[in-house]
Amino acid sequence: MLALIAVWEIWRTERAGAGVPDDDSWKQAADVVRIQHKPGELIVFAPDWIDPVGRYWLGDLIPIDMAARMDGARYGVVWELAIRGAHAPEATGSIDAEIEVDGITVRKYVRKAPVIATDFVASFTTGAAKSGGDFARPPSVELAEVGFAPHRCVQLVPVPNKSATITYQAQLGTELVGYVGLADVFTRRDVREPGRLAVAIDGKEVANVTIGDDDGWVRFAAKTTPGATTVTFTATAVGPGARDRLICFAAEARQ
């Protein structure tokens, strides 16, 4: 039995790289995308561990704001490059084109993208938001690491055991969708108390998310009535030891 296990371990080690496309395969697959790709079309890779390889070949077509996107919903066209039968969660819609390139499946998805009534990260940069409460440092828009991935987000850092708010005069659609997480892997390592983000529309709470160090980029959503209104995001550092809770969120009001 031990000999059989040893043989199996050797076989598994030798086969670990089998089926992984080489540079020529990636170049051919990238060329397929480049022929048809237009600016503003999302490119994703599956499984996610091949993302660095995919970006090596197609990174010039992935601007920072796309790489640090909240999610993929606003893109009407998604290019997926996948191996080993994997599938990226952002790749949805009708398959407009599909080709196999030496172990890499290239698919082009098309779908109807939502109309963005308000992008709360972009609106913050234009001065459309007011802050209040107990901040340990001023609110800001950051390109942050959350859940080991880049995200462009509004960063709120409340005083431990206190809350801080950002309030917008915003235009809503039929749904408010957002994500929240704790930024900076080193801070997450050193500080274990959670953070919390509550969202209120005209004073009525519509979402409340508690995020821990291992939760990553957490989605929240609420149905809304189209029109102008007040939207408040309240961040709380939960616990007296919750120093430097870098609570980062992004949200969109969608039609």
Buried (B, 14 or more C-beta within 10 A) or exposed (E): EEEEEEEEEEEEEEEEEEEEBEEEBBEBBBEBBEEEBEEEBBBBBBEBEBBEBBBEBBEEBBEEEBBBBBBBBBBBBBBBBBBEEBBBEBBEBEEEEEEEBEBBBBBBBBBEBBEBBBBBBBBBEEEBBEBEBBBBEEBBBBBBBBBEBBBBBBBBBBBBBBBBBBBBEBBBBBBBBBBBBBBBEEBBEEBEBBBBBBBBBEEEEBBEBBBBBEBBBBEBBBEBEEEEBEBBBBBBBBBEEBBBBBBBBBBBBBE
